[in-house]
Amino acid sequence: AGLAFADAPTGLSLPPVGLGLQSQSQLDAAKASAAVLPPLQSVLELTTAFRPPERTGAAPAADVIVDAVTGEETAAPAPVGRALADGSGMLADGTWWEKKSGIEYGKNGYWKRWQLLRGGSADGAVEWEETWWDASDYTGMKEMGAQKQGRNAGGDAWRESWTERLMYASNDLDCVVERNAHKWAAQGDGDEWEEKWGEHYHASGKVAKFADKWGKTGPNVWHERWGEDYDSGGDACVKWTDKWAERLLPDNAREQWGDKWHEAFANGRGEKNGEVWSVGAGGERYQRWWGEQHMGDMRVRRHGHSTTGEQWDDIAHMDTYYNPVPHFGFKLALDHSPQLRNVPLKPKEIKQDDPFGPGVDQL
């Protein structure tokens, strides 16, 4: 028998549609409901949560894929699981599944609409769970998110999540679009990796981006962190990176090494500083520091020293280059998030005996 698809959500104030136009999500839902589909054959058609995520190296966009040749962004094909009605069943390959959904309410008009899909393989070797939601409140906050997790009989486990939020910063009421993503996977043999990203775009022009990654393969462990902060004036920025790694040797000794740098520029002036370091198995340590002071008049002081006795300090005449403009800003972030903008607000209740009527709540 064919699978039952969920109806459009009710009880919420959806954006009005004029001139007979429909949003893409409405068109997709109508198409799915009208489709005559054969029974699903395998978990591949139901969800992607049954397998570990892949390392991407960059913050992924929600439900978006990028053409490797043209760079054009298009909507990623969604597994059928999101369109299923609440219930349970079994696929042709023996995969069992269960679907639940609901709406939660909180203070200040907060509501959260969620769906949960969970299941497992016929032999019990793999279990997985996927959750996705959208939420809003009367402060103007709107949020979308999803999480996938799973494990298998071999001891492997994984988790992947992303959130996208439109909100007003509490300190200065600056409107912000926030995007955050997190991936983690561990194997039964002890190997493990994790990646986190964040991108915050402010209407005032401020932008903050960061990433934090680490991995473990056998005796080798590595870490990488970086960040970028841009001011609202378009002429100042701070960028930094920090990488380090270590290796556990057979005699339980450790080798460690790393490098990091930091730069801060504004109004044509700024500084760059960095360090390279290592620690040998016997505890011997090496460090080398360097720095640049850009004075804004074609003069740059270059200085540094190391634990081996190196030392230098001179003035060079050279250009100062830095890029204080992020490649992505608030407007683009908002334009690329039509689904986030269309997250509805919970309708406000109006008392029948209110002498002032609905007032601005109906505007």
FENLIN-V236192 format. One record per residue. N is the residue number from 1. RES is the residue in three letters. SS is DSSP state (hx for helix, st for strand, lp for the rest). D_CENTER is the distance of its C-alpha to the mean C-alpha in Angstrom with 1 decimal. Layout:
N/RES/SS/D_CENTER ; N/RES/SS/D_CENTER
This chain:
1/ALA/lp/37.6 ; 2/GLY/lp/34.7 ; 3/LEU/lp/31.6 ; 4/ALA/lp/31.4 ; 5/PHE/st/28.6 ; 6/ALA/lp/27.4 ; 7/ASP/lp/28.9 ; 8/ALA/lp/27.1 ; 9/PRO/lp/26.2 ; 10/THR/lp/29.1 ; 11/GLY/lp/29.8 ; 12/LEU/lp/27.1 ; 13/SER/st/27.6 ; 14/LEU/lp/26.1 ; 15/PRO/lp/26.2 ; 16/PRO/lp/29.7 ; 17/VAL/lp/30.3 ; 18/GLY/lp/33.3 ; 19/LEU/lp/35.6 ; 20/GLY/lp/34.6 ; 21/LEU/lp/31.2 ; 22/GLN/lp/28.3 ; 23/SER/lp/24.5 ; 24/GLN/hx/22.9 ; 25/SER/hx/21.6 ; 26/GLN/hx/25.2 ; 27/LEU/hx/26.6 ; 28/ASP/hx/24.5 ; 29/ALA/hx/25.5 ; 30/ALA/hx/29.1 ; 31/LYS/hx/29.1 ; 32/ALA/hx/27.8 ; 33/SER/hx/30.4 ; 34/ALA/hx/33.2 ; 35/ALA/lp/32.5 ; 36/VAL/lp/34.9 ; 37/LEU/lp/32.9 ; 38/PRO/lp/34.5 ; 39/PRO/lp/33.4 ; 40/LEU/lp/30.2 ; 41/GLN/lp/31.3 ; 42/SER/lp/28.5 ; 43/VAL/hx/25.1 ; 44/LEU/hx/23.6 ; 45/GLU/hx/24.2 ; 46/LEU/lp/22.9 ; 47/THR/lp/19.4 ; 48/THR/lp/17.2 ; 49/ALA/lp/16.6 ; 50/PHE/lp/20.0 ; 51/ARG/lp/18.9 ; 52/PRO/lp/16.5 ; 53/PRO/lp/13.3 ; 54/GLU/lp/13.9 ; 55/ARG/lp/12.9 ; 56/THR/lp/11.4 ; 57/GLY/lp/11.8 ; 58/ALA/lp/9.3 ; 59/ALA/lp/5.7 ; 60/PRO/lp/6.3 ; 61/ALA/lp/7.2 ; 62/ALA/lp/7.9 ; 63/ASP/lp/11.5 ; 64/VAL/st/12.3 ; 65/ILE/st/14.3 ; 66/VAL/st/15.9 ; 67/ASP/lp/19.6 ; 68/ALA/lp/20.5 ; 69/VAL/lp/23.7 ; 70/THR/lp/23.3 ; 71/GLY/lp/19.6 ; 72/GLU/lp/19.7 ; 73/GLU/st/16.7 ; 74/THR/st/17.7 ; 75/ALA/st/16.6 ; 76/ALA/lp/15.9 ; 77/PRO/lp/18.7 ; 78/ALA/lp/18.0 ; 79/PRO/lp/20.0 ; 80/VAL/hx/22.9 ; 81/GLY/hx/21.7 ; 82/ARG/hx/20.0 ; 83/ALA/hx/23.3 ; 84/LEU/st/25.5 ; 85/ALA/lp/27.6 ; 86/ASP/lp/27.7 ; 87/GLY/st/30.0 ; 88/SER/st/30.3 ; 89/GLY/st/31.7 ; 90/MET/st/32.1 ; 91/LEU/lp/31.4 ; 92/ALA/lp/34.0 ; 93/ASP/lp/32.7 ; 94/GLY/lp/33.0 ; 95/THR/lp/29.4 ; 96/TRP/st/29.5 ; 97/TRP/st/26.9 ; 98/GLU/st/26.7 ; 99/LYS/st/24.9 ; 100/LYS/st/24.7 ; 101/SER/st/23.4 ; 102/GLY/st/24.2 ; 103/ILE/st/23.8 ; 104/GLU/st/23.6 ; 105/TYR/st/25.1 ; 106/GLY/lp/25.1 ; 107/LYS/hx/26.5 ; 108/ASN/hx/26.5 ; 109/GLY/hx/25.8 ; 110/TYR/lp/22.6 ; 111/TRP/st/22.0 ; 112/LYS/st/19.4 ; 113/ARG/st/19.9 ; 114/TRP/st/18.7 ; 115/GLN/st/19.5 ; 116/LEU/st/19.8 ; 117/LEU/st/20.9 ; 118/ARG/st/22.3 ; 119/GLY/st/24.8 ; 120/GLY/st/26.3 ; 121/SER/lp/28.6 ; 122/ALA/lp/32.4 ; 123/ASP/lp/33.3 ; 124/GLY/lp/30.7 ; 125/ALA/lp/29.2 ; 126/VAL/st/25.6 ; 127/GLU/st/23.9 ; 128/TRP/st/20.6 ; 129/GLU/st/18.8 ; 130/GLU/st/16.2 ; 131/THR/st/15.4 ; 132/TRP/st/13.9 ; 133/TRP/st/14.8 ; 134/ASP/st/15.2 ; 135/ALA/st/16.9 ; 136/SER/st/18.7 ; 137/ASP/lp/21.6 ; 138/TYR/lp/24.4 ; 139/THR/lp/22.8 ; 140/GLY/lp/20.8 ; 141/MET/lp/17.5 ; 142/LYS/st/15.7 ; 143/GLU/st/12.6 ; 144/MET/st/11.2 ; 145/GLY/st/9.4 ; 146/ALA/st/10.2 ; 147/GLN/st/11.0 ; 148/LYS/st/13.2 ; 149/GLN/st/15.5 ; 150/GLY/st/18.9 ; 151/ARG/st/21.8 ; 152/ASN/st/25.0 ; 153/ALA/lp/28.6 ; 154/GLY/lp/28.1 ; 155/GLY/lp/26.1 ; 156/ASP/lp/22.7 ; 157/ALA/st/19.7 ; 158/TRP/st/16.0 ; 159/ARG/st/12.9 ; 160/GLU/st/9.5 ; 161/SER/st/7.2 ; 162/TRP/st/4.5 ; 163/THR/st/6.0 ; 164/GLU/st/7.4 ; 165/ARG/st/10.5 ; 166/LEU/st/13.7 ; 167/MET/st/16.0 ; 168/TYR/st/18.9 ; 169/ALA/lp/18.8 ; 170/SER/lp/21.6 ; 171/ASN/lp/23.4 ; 172/ASP/lp/24.2 ; 173/LEU/lp/23.0 ; 174/ASP/lp/20.8 ; 175/CYS/st/18.6 ; 176/VAL/st/14.9 ; 177/VAL/st/11.8 ; 178/GLU/st/8.7 ; 179/ARG/st/5.1 ; 180/ASN/st/2.9 ; 181/ALA/st/2.2 ; 182/HIS/st/6.0 ; 183/LYS/st/8.9 ; 184/TRP/st/12.5 ; 185/ALA/st/15.9 ; 186/ALA/st/19.5 ; 187/GLN/lp/22.7 ; 188/GLY/lp/26.0 ; 189/ASP/lp/27.6 ; 190/GLY/lp/25.4 ; 191/ASP/lp/23.0 ; 192/GLU/st/19.4 ; 193/TRP/st/16.1 ; 194/GLU/st/12.7 ; 195/GLU/st/9.7 ; 196/LYS/st/7.1 ; 197/TRP/st/5.3 ; 198/GLY/st/5.8 ; 199/GLU/st/7.6 ; 200/HIS/st/10.4 ; 201/TYR/st/13.2 ; 202/HIS/st/16.5 ; 203/ALA/lp/19.4 ; 204/SER/lp/21.7 ; 205/GLY/lp/20.2 ; 206/LYS/lp/18.4 ; 207/VAL/st/15.1 ; 208/ALA/st/13.1 ; 209/LYS/st/10.7 ; 210/PHE/st/10.4 ; 211/ALA/st/9.7 ; 212/ASP/st/11.6 ; 213/LYS/st/12.9 ; 214/TRP/st/16.1 ; 215/GLY/st/18.3 ; 216/LYS/st/21.8 ; 217/THR/st/24.3 ; 218/GLY/lp/27.8 ; 219/PRO/lp/29.0 ; 220/ASN/st/26.5 ; 221/VAL/st/23.4 ; 222/TRP/st/21.2 ; 223/HIS/st/18.6 ; 224/GLU/st/16.7 ; 225/ARG/st/15.1 ; 226/TRP/st/15.0 ; 227/GLY/st/14.4 ; 228/GLU/st/15.6 ; 229/ASP/st/17.1 ; 230/TYR/st/19.1 ; 231/ASP/lp/21.7 ; 232/SER/lp/22.7 ; 233/GLY/lp/25.9 ; 234/GLY/lp/24.6 ; 235/ASP/lp/26.7 ; 236/ALA/st/25.0 ; 237/CYS/st/22.1 ; 238/VAL/st/21.2 ; 239/LYS/st/19.6 ; 240/TRP/st/19.7 ; 241/THR/st/19.0 ; 242/ASP/st/20.2 ; 243/LYS/st/20.9 ; 244/TRP/st/23.3 ; 245/ALA/st/24.6 ; 246/GLU/st/27.4 ; 247/ARG/st/29.7 ; 248/LEU/st/31.8 ; 249/LEU/lp/35.3 ; 250/PRO/lp/37.8 ; 251/ASP/lp/39.8 ; 252/ASN/lp/36.7 ; 253/ALA/lp/36.7 ; 254/ARG/st/33.4 ; 255/GLU/st/32.7 ; 256/GLN/st/29.9 ; 257/TRP/st/28.9 ; 258/GLY/st/26.3 ; 259/ASP/st/25.9 ; 260/LYS/st/24.1 ; 261/TRP/st/24.5 ; 262/HIS/st/23.9 ; 263/GLU/st/25.0 ; 264/ALA/st/25.5 ; 265/PHE/st/27.3 ; 266/ALA/st/28.7 ; 267/ASN/lp/31.7 ; 268/GLY/lp/32.5 ; 269/ARG/st/32.8 ; 270/GLY/st/30.7 ; 271/GLU/st/30.3 ; 272/LYS/st/28.8 ; 273/ASN/st/29.1 ; 274/GLY/st/28.4 ; 275/GLU/st/29.5 ; 276/VAL/st/30.1 ; 277/TRP/st/31.2 ; 278/SER/st/32.3 ; 279/VAL/st/34.1 ; 280/GLY/lp/36.5 ; 281/ALA/lp/37.6 ; 282/GLY/lp/40.6 ; 283/GLY/lp/38.7 ; 284/GLU/lp/39.6 ; 285/ARG/st/37.1 ; 286/TYR/st/36.5 ; 287/GLN/st/34.7 ; 288/ARG/st/34.8 ; 289/TRP/st/33.7 ; 290/TRP/st/33.6 ; 291/GLY/st/33.1 ; 292/GLU/st/33.7 ; 293/GLN/st/34.8 ; 294/HIS/st/34.8 ; 295/MET/lp/37.4 ; 296/GLY/lp/37.0 ; 297/ASP/lp/40.4 ; 298/MET/lp/39.9 ; 299/ARG/st/40.6 ; 300/VAL/st/38.1 ; 301/ARG/st/39.0 ; 302/ARG/st/37.9 ; 303/HIS/st/38.4 ; 304/GLY/st/37.6 ; 305/HIS/st/39.1 ; 306/SER/st/38.7 ; 307/THR/lp/40.2 ; 308/THR/lp/42.5 ; 309/GLY/lp/44.3 ; 310/GLU/lp/42.6 ; 311/GLN/st/42.7 ; 312/TRP/st/42.5 ; 313/ASP/st/42.4 ; 314/ASP/st/43.3 ; 315/ILE/st/42.9 ; 316/ALA/st/41.8 ; 317/HIS/st/42.0 ; 318/MET/lp/38.8 ; 319/ASP/lp/36.2 ; 320/THR/lp/33.1 ; 321/TYR/lp/30.0 ; 322/TYR/lp/26.5 ; 323/ASN/lp/24.0 ; 324/PRO/lp/23.1 ; 325/VAL/lp/21.4 ; 326/PRO/lp/17.7 ; 327/HIS/lp/17.2 ; 328/PHE/lp/15.1 ; 329/GLY/lp/16.2 ; 330/PHE/hx/16.1 ; 331/LYS/hx/18.3 ; 332/LEU/hx/16.5 ; 333/ALA/hx/13.1 ; 334/LEU/hx/15.3 ; 335/ASP/hx/17.2 ; 336/HIS/lp/14.4 ; 337/SER/lp/13.4 ; 338/PRO/hx/16.8 ; 339/GLN/hx/15.7 ; 340/LEU/hx/14.1 ; 341/ARG/hx/17.4 ; 342/ASN/lp/19.4 ; 343/VAL/lp/18.4 ; 344/PRO/lp/21.9 ; 345/LEU/st/23.5 ; 346/LYS/lp/25.8 ; 347/PRO/lp/29.4 ; 348/LYS/lp/31.4 ; 349/GLU/lp/34.6 ; 350/ILE/lp/37.8 ; 351/LYS/lp/41.0 ; 352/GLN/lp/44.0 ; 353/ASP/lp/46.3 ; 354/ASP/lp/44.2 ; 355/PRO/lp/46.8 ; 356/PHE/lp/44.2 ; 357/GLY/lp/42.7 ; 358/PRO/lp/39.0 ; 359/GLY/hx/38.7 ; 360/VAL/hx/35.5 ; 361/ASP/hx/33.6 ; 362/GLN/hx/34.8 ; 363/LEU/lp/33.9
